[in-house]
Amino acid sequence: MEAVVQNINNVNEETAIEALFSYLDRGIDDMEAGRMHTVDEAFQIIKDRMRNEL
């Protein structure tokens, strides 16, 4: 979890955890809707969303 905190520039660990779980929830929703991504695509989507939202 420390890597996530370091990558989003001084955001506290609790906020980072909440953001990560939010992204995972979206991923589960995508899977249930039949929208599948490779692991690399999924990580890129998460990285992009974190950059754009934080």
Secondary structure, 3 states (H helix, E strand, C coil): CHHHHHHCCCCCHHHHHHHHHHHHHHHHHHHHCCCCCCHHHHHHHHHHHHHHHC
